[in-house]
């Protein structure tokens, strides 16, 4: 490696490492903010919090790494251009393409490392992260409850305790529970002197035993006058057991789909195997739904009825033209049976329509799951390509704007990355709903920004500015000069 290549590589790596550490720290702080409700006030030891953040941090790499490469490229090459180092290189016969050659090899190697990391490390970290969140509550269930305040658990439970005791805080004193169903105005209030939390690591259920208490329940009356009297029921108990589903505790952040699905915990080989099974299952279900609808229709048509020969005896007296008129088959029946036939037809049609609607909804969910797995598969390749893409946007852009430091480069980097991230998020959401193919949804941001990378690289290597400012400023300057001359002549 020549001295120039070492100098450029050292300058870039130093800037890249600094930017990466700063951005990674910022994104980790964002993660702490997202999970602050789970971490704060739960008496967690330092090692457990460290593990929590350690398992969360790998999923931040696909966001931090491309942005760090982009910003480091703009800052490094902008600094070279600003300090006339590129001018010295060009005077020695070294072009921008030659100066970028060593870094291109480095970024290509970094892309391979990013692909391996996304395929092996991130799935395992995601698996550990989800299980750690669940096990924190299962092993120490009292951590879900903070003393002296109401704690929301799920959509319909609010629990307040005055004091926790025991080795893991499982013994509760003075328990108050507000239970309210979705969309319901009436609430059930449960009070108990003591309570005991029990959990099992193999189950998602948290068991709460209450002792010596009562419950107060507001009653719902269909009569509006009775409802204004606010009827209620009150009952006492010596012991009552309540089961709380812990799975809802894992659905309080922006990664709800990833937690409920397994696609983020699989590598490429496992995703291919899972996708094959999911697509085969989707095809089988589609055939099964079709067969069920056809059989249901056939059974309805062939179902025995209580009709007698007398009901059809008048058909022989009708003209042949009426008998063969398929659009007026109902006229072949006697009047007393027509309403019954119509009722049977309406019921069968309504039932079939409901079955078809439910089947379509179920198939849409299966297709969404398949699309999520395809997106997870393509993302492992997108992160590798994004590293190369951001380098070939950042390095030429820095050479063109000729500004280093943390001022203008950050502005350009943030704008480009926001566009990249917005298009990427939009494409994924659209692909999840089966609006576009998953391949296009994953690669949409890369497809949109690739022409920009090619354009910037071409203009930078050929010493062409991003925008010819003279073509814009000269006409304006001439117009201003003419305007001032006209005014001076008038005076």
C-alpha positions in Angstrom: 0.0 0.0 0.0 1.4 3.4 -1.0 1.8 6.3 1.4 -1.1 8.2 -0.3 -3.5 5.2 0.1 -2.5 4.9 3.8 -3.0 8.5 4.4 -6.5 8.6 2.8 -7.5 5.3 4.5 -6.3 6.6 7.9 -8.2 9.9 7.5 -11.4 8.1 6.5 -11.2 5.4 9.2 -10.5 7.9 11.9 -13.5 10.1 10.9 -15.7 7.0 10.3 -14.9 5.6 13.8 -15.6 8.9 15.5 -18.9 9.4 13.6 -20.0 5.8 14.1 -19.4 5.9 17.9 -21.4 9.2 18.3 -24.3 8.1 16.1 -24.4 4.6 17.8 -24.6 6.3 21.2 -27.4 8.6 20.0 -29.4 5.6 18.7 -28.9 3.6 21.9 -30.2 6.6 23.8 -33.2 6.5 21.6 -33.6 2.8 22.6 -33.4 3.7 26.3 -36.1 6.3 25.8 -38.3 3.7 24.1 -38.0 1.2 26.9 -37.7 3.6 29.8 -41.0 2.4 31.2 -39.6 -1.2 31.4 -36.2 -0.1 32.9 -37.0 2.7 35.2 -38.2 2.1 38.8 -37.9 -1.7 38.4 -34.9 -2.3 40.7 -32.9 -3.8 37.9 -29.2 -4.4 38.5 -26.6 -2.9 36.2 -25.7 -6.2 34.5 -29.3 -6.8 33.5 -29.7 -3.4 32.0 -26.4 -3.8 30.2 -27.6 -7.1 28.7 -30.8 -5.5 27.7 -29.0 -2.7 25.8 -26.4 -5.2 24.5 -29.1 -7.4 22.8 -30.9 -4.3 21.6 -27.9 -2.5 20.0 -27.2 -4.9 17.0 -30.5 -4.0 15.3 -29.3 -0.3 15.3 -26.3 -1.2 13.0 -28.4 -1.2 9.7 -29.3 2.4 10.5 -26.0 3.7 12.0 -23.5 2.1 9.5 -24.7 3.6 6.2 -25.2 7.0 7.8 -21.7 6.9 9.3 -20.2 5.9 5.9 -22.1 8.7 4.2 -21.1 11.4 6.7 -17.5 10.2 7.0 -17.2 10.3 3.1 -18.5 13.8 2.9 -16.3 15.1 5.8 -13.1 13.3 4.7 -13.2 14.2 1.0 -14.7 17.6 1.7 -11.7 18.3 3.9 -9.3 17.1 1.2 -10.9 19.5 -1.3 -11.1 22.4 1.1 -7.5 22.2 2.1 -6.4 21.9 -1.6 -5.0 18.3 -1.0 -7.0 17.1 -4.1 -5.4 19.9 -6.1 -1.9 18.6 -5.0 -3.0 15.1 -6.0 -4.3 16.1 -9.4 -1.1 18.1 -10.1 0.8 14.9 -9.4 -1.4 13.0 -11.9 -3.6 11.3 -9.3 -7.3 11.5 -10.2 -10.2 11.2 -7.8 -10.9 7.7 -8.9 -7.4 6.6 -8.1 -7.6 8.3 -4.7 -10.8 6.4 -4.0 -9.5 3.0 -5.1 -8.1 2.0 -1.7 -11.2 3.2 0.2 -13.4 1.3 -2.3 -11.7 -1.9 -1.4 -12.1 -1.1 2.3 -15.8 -0.3 1.9 -16.4 -3.4 -0.1 -14.9 -5.5 2.7 -17.0 -3.6 5.2 -20.1 -4.4 3.2 -19.2 -8.1 3.4 -18.8 -7.8 7.2 -22.1 -6.0 7.4 -23.8 -8.8 5.5 -22.3 -11.5 7.7 -23.3 -9.4 10.8 -26.9 -9.0 9.6 -27.2 -12.7 8.7 -25.7 -14.1 11.9 -25.4 -11.6 14.8 -28.6 -9.6 14.5 -31.0 -12.6 14.4 -29.4 -14.1 17.5 -29.4 -10.8 19.3 -33.1 -10.3 18.4 -34.0 -13.7 19.8 -32.0 -13.0 23.0 -33.6 -9.5 23.3 -37.2 -10.7 23.0 -36.7 -13.6 25.4 -34.9 -11.4 27.9 -37.8 -8.9 28.0 -40.2 -11.8 28.6 -38.0 -13.5 31.2 -37.5 -10.3 33.2 -41.2 -10.3 33.9 -41.5 -14.1 34.3 -38.6 -14.5 36.7 -39.3 -11.3 38.6 -43.0 -10.7 38.0 -43.3 -7.9 40.6 -41.0 -5.8 38.4 -44.1 -5.1 36.2 -45.6 -3.3 39.2 -44.3 -0.2 40.9 -45.3 0.7 44.4 -47.7 3.5 45.1 -49.0 4.1 41.5 -51.2 2.6 38.9 -49.4 0.3 36.5 -51.0 -0.4 33.1 -50.7 -4.0 32.1 -52.2 -4.7 28.7 -55.3 -2.9 27.4 -57.7 -3.5 30.3 -55.7 -3.9 33.6 -54.5 -1.2 35.9 -52.9 -2.4 39.2 -51.8 -0.4 42.2 -50.2 -1.8 45.4 -49.1 0.0 48.6 -46.2 -2.3 49.4 -44.2 -5.2 47.9 -42.3 -7.7 50.0 -40.7 -11.1 49.7 -37.4 -12.2 48.0 -38.6 -11.1 44.5 -41.3 -8.7 45.6 -44.0 -11.2 44.9 -46.0 -10.5 48.1 -48.3 -7.5 47.6 -50.2 -5.5 50.2 -53.3 -3.4 49.7 -54.0 -4.3 46.1 -56.4 -2.2 43.9 -57.2 -3.3 40.3 -59.2 -1.5 37.7 -60.4 -3.7 34.9 -62.1 -2.3 31.9 -62.7 -4.0 28.5 -62.1 -2.4 25.1 -64.8 0.1 24.2 -66.6 -0.5 27.5 -67.7 2.4 29.8 -68.4 0.2 32.8 -65.4 -0.9 35.0 -64.8 -3.6 37.6 -62.9 -2.5 40.7 -61.2 -5.2 42.8 -59.7 -4.5 46.2 -57.8 -7.0 48.3 -55.7 -6.8 51.5 -53.0 -9.1 50.2 -51.8 -10.6 46.9 -49.3 -13.1 45.6 -47.6 -13.1 42.2 -46.7 -16.4 40.6 -45.2 -17.1 37.2 -43.8 -19.9 35.1 -40.9 -19.5 32.6 -42.5 -21.8 30.2 -45.8 -19.8 30.1 -46.8 -16.3 29.1 -49.3 -16.1 31.9 -48.7 -14.2 35.1 -50.9 -15.6 38.0 -52.2 -13.2 40.6 -53.7 -14.6 43.8 -55.8 -12.2 45.8 -56.9 -12.7 49.5 -59.6 -11.1 51.7 -61.1 -8.6 49.3 -64.2 -7.6 47.3 -65.0 -6.5 43.8 -67.3 -3.7 42.7 -68.8 -4.0 39.2 -70.9 -1.4 37.3 -73.8 -3.0 35.6 -74.9 -2.3 32.1 -78.7 -1.9 31.6 -80.5 -1.7 28.3 -83.0 0.6 29.9 -81.7 4.2 29.8 -83.7 5.2 32.9 -82.2 2.3 34.9 -78.8 3.1 33.6 -79.1 6.7 35.1 -79.5 5.1 38.5 -75.9 3.7 38.1 -76.7 0.1 39.2 -73.8 -2.0 40.5 -73.0 -5.3 42.1 -70.6 -5.9 45.1 -69.3 -9.2 46.3 -66.6 -10.3 48.7 -64.2 -13.2 48.4 -61.6 -14.9 50.6 -59.4 -16.0 47.6 -59.5 -15.1 43.9 -57.1 -16.1 41.1 -56.5 -13.9 38.1 -54.4 -14.8 35.0 -52.7 -11.9 33.1 -51.3 -12.5 29.7 -47.6 -11.3 29.5 -47.4 -11.4 25.8 -49.0 -8.0 25.6 -46.1 -6.5 27.5 -43.9 -7.1 24.5 -46.1 -5.1 22.2 -45.4 -1.5 23.4 -42.8 -0.3 21.0 -42.3 0.5 17.3 -41.1 -3.1 16.6 -44.4 -4.7 17.3 -44.4 -6.7 14.1 -40.9 -8.0 14.6 -41.6 -9.2 18.1 -44.8 -10.9 17.1 -43.1 -12.5 14.1 -40.1 -14.7 13.9 -38.7 -13.3 10.7 -36.2 -11.0 12.5 -34.7 -14.0 14.3 -33.8 -16.1 11.3 -30.8 -16.2 9.0 -30.9 -16.7 5.3 -31.0 -20.5 5.3 -33.7 -20.5 8.0 -35.7 -17.9 6.1 -35.6 -19.9 2.9 -36.8 -23.0 4.7 -39.6 -21.1 6.5 -40.7 -19.3 3.4 -41.0 -22.6 1.5 -43.3 -23.9 4.3 -45.3 -20.7 4.5 -45.9 -20.5 0.7 -46.8 -24.2 0.5 -49.2 -23.7 3.4 -50.7 -20.6 1.7 -51.3 -22.6 -1.5 -52.9 -25.5 0.4 -55.2 -23.2 2.3 -56.2 -21.4 -0.9 -57.2 -24.8 -2.5 -58.9 -25.9 0.7 -61.0 -22.7 0.8 -62.0 -23.1 -2.8 -63.0 -26.7 -2.3 -65.0 -25.9 0.8 -66.9 -23.2 -0.9 -67.7 -25.5 -3.9 -68.7 -28.4 -1.6 -70.9 -26.1 0.5 -72.7 -24.8 -2.7 -73.1 -28.4 -4.0 -74.4 -29.6 -0.6 -76.9 -26.7 -0.5 -78.2 -27.6 -4.0 -78.4 -31.3 -3.3 -79.8 -31.0 0.2 -83.1 -32.9 0.6 -86.2 -30.8 1.3 -89.7 -31.5 2.3 -91.1 -30.9 -1.2 -93.6 -33.4 -2.5 -94.6 -34.4 -6.0 -97.6 -32.3 -5.7 -95.4 -29.2 -5.4 -94.0 -29.9 -8.9 -97.2 -31.4 -10.5 -98.2 -28.2 -12.1 -94.9 -28.0 -14.0 -96.0 -30.5 -16.6 -98.9 -28.3 -17.5 -96.6 -25.3 -18.3 -95.4 -24.6 -21.9 -92.0 -25.9 -22.9 -90.7 -22.3 -23.3 -91.4 -21.6 -19.6 -89.8 -24.9 -18.5 -86.6 -24.1 -20.3 -86.3 -20.5 -19.2 -83.4 -20.7 -16.7 -83.9 -17.0 -15.7 -87.4 -17.7 -14.4 -86.9 -21.0 -12.5 -88.7 -19.5 -9.4 -91.9 -19.4 -11.4 -91.9 -23.2 -11.7 -92.7 -23.4 -7.9 -96.0 -22.9 -6.2 -96.5 -19.7 -4.4 -96.5 -21.2 -1.0 -92.9 -22.5 -1.5 -91.4 -19.4 -3.2 -90.7 -17.5 0.0 -89.0 -20.5 1.6 -86.8 -21.0 -1.4 -85.8 -17.3 -1.3 -85.0 -17.5 2.4 -82.8 -20.6 1.9 -81.0 -18.9 -1.0 -80.4 -15.7 1.0 -79.1 -17.7 4.0 -76.8 -19.8 1.9 -75.5 -16.8 0.0 -74.9 -14.8 3.2 -73.2 -17.7 4.9 -71.0 -18.3 1.9 -70.1 -14.6 1.7 -69.1 -14.6 5.4 -67.0 -17.7 5.0 -65.3 -16.2 1.9 -64.7 -12.9 3.7 -63.1 -14.6 6.7 -61.0 -16.8 4.5 -59.8 -13.7 2.5 -58.8 -12.0 5.8 -56.9 -15.1 7.0 -55.1 -15.4 3.6 -54.2 -11.7 3.8 -52.6 -12.3 7.2 -50.7 -15.3 5.8 -49.5 -13.3 2.9 -48.4 -10.5 5.1 -46.4 -12.9 7.2 -44.8 -14.3 4.0 -44.0 -10.7 2.8 -42.4 -9.9 6.2 -40.1 -13.0 5.8 -39.1 -11.9 2.3 -38.4 -8.4 3.5 -36.2 -9.8 6.3 -34.3 -11.9 3.7 -33.7 -9.0 1.3 -32.7 -6.6 4.2 -29.5 -8.7 4.7 -28.4 -7.9 1.2 -29.7 -4.3 1.3 -27.5 -3.4 4.3 -24.4 -4.6 2.4 -25.3 -2.6 -0.8 -26.2 0.5 1.3 -22.7 0.7 2.5 -21.3 0.9 -1.0 -24.1 3.2 -2.1 -23.5 5.7 0.7 -19.8 5.8 0.1 -20.3 6.6 -3.6 -22.7 9.3 -2.7 -20.7 10.8 0.2 -17.1 10.8 -1.2 -17.9 12.5 -4.5 -20.3 14.9 -2.8 -17.6 15.9 -0.4 -15.2 16.5 -3.3 -17.8 18.7 -5.0 -19.0 20.9 -2.1 -15.4 21.2 -0.9 -16.4 21.6 2.7 -15.2 19.5 5.6 -15.9 19.7 9.3 -19.3 19.2 10.9 -21.3 22.0 9.3 -22.5 21.6 5.8 -21.6 17.9 5.5 -24.0 17.0 8.3 -26.8 18.9 6.5 -26.3 17.0 3.3 -25.8 13.7 5.1 -29.0 14.1 7.1 -31.1 15.1 4.1 -29.8 12.2 2.0 -30.3 9.7 4.8 -33.8 10.9 5.6 -34.7 10.4 2.0 -33.2 7.0 2.0 -34.9 6.0 5.3 -38.3 7.4 4.2 -38.3 5.6 0.9 -37.1 2.4 2.6 -39.9 2.6 5.3 -42.5 3.5 2.7 -41.5 0.6 0.4 -41.5 -1.9 3.3 -45.0 -0.8 4.5 -46.3 -1.1 0.9 -44.8 -4.5 0.4 -46.2 -5.8 3.8 -49.7 -4.9 2.6 -49.0 -6.8 -0.7 -49.1 -3.5 -2.7 -45.8 -4.1 -4.4 -43.5 -7.2 -4.5 -41.3 -7.5 -1.4 -38.1 -7.3 -3.6 -39.1 -3.9 -4.8 -40.1 -2.8 -1.4 -36.8 -3.7 0.1 -34.7 -2.3 -2.7 -36.8 0.8 -3.5 -34.5 3.2 -1.6 -31.4 1.7 -3.2 -32.9 1.9 -6.7 -33.9 5.5 -6.3 -30.5 6.7 -4.9 -28.3 4.6 -7.2 -28.6 7.1 -10.1 -27.6 9.9 -7.7 -24.5 8.0 -6.7 -23.6 7.4 -10.4 -24.2 11.1 -11.2 -22.1 12.4 -8.3 -19.3 10.0 -9.0 -19.2 11.0 -12.7 -19.3 14.7 -12.0 -16.7 14.5 -9.3 -14.2 12.4 -11.3 -14.6 14.7 -14.3 -14.2 17.9 -12.2 -17.7 19.0 -12.9 -19.5 20.9 -10.1 -22.9 19.8 -8.8 -24.6 22.9 -10.1 -23.2 25.5 -12.6 -23.8 28.6 -10.4 -22.5 30.9 -13.2 -25.4 29.9 -15.4 -27.8 31.0 -12.7 -26.0 34.0 -11.2 -24.8 35.7 -14.4 -28.3 36.4 -15.8 -29.4 37.7 -12.4 -26.3 39.9 -12.2 -27.0 41.3 -15.7 -30.6 42.0 -14.8 -29.6 43.8 -11.6 -27.0 45.9 -13.4 -29.5 46.9 -16.1 -32.0 47.8 -13.4 -29.5 50.0 -11.6 -28.5 51.7 -14.9 -32.1 52.5 -15.7 -32.6 54.1 -12.3 -29.4 56.1 -12.5 -30.4 57.4 -15.9 -33.8 58.5 -14.6 -32.2 60.4 -11.8 
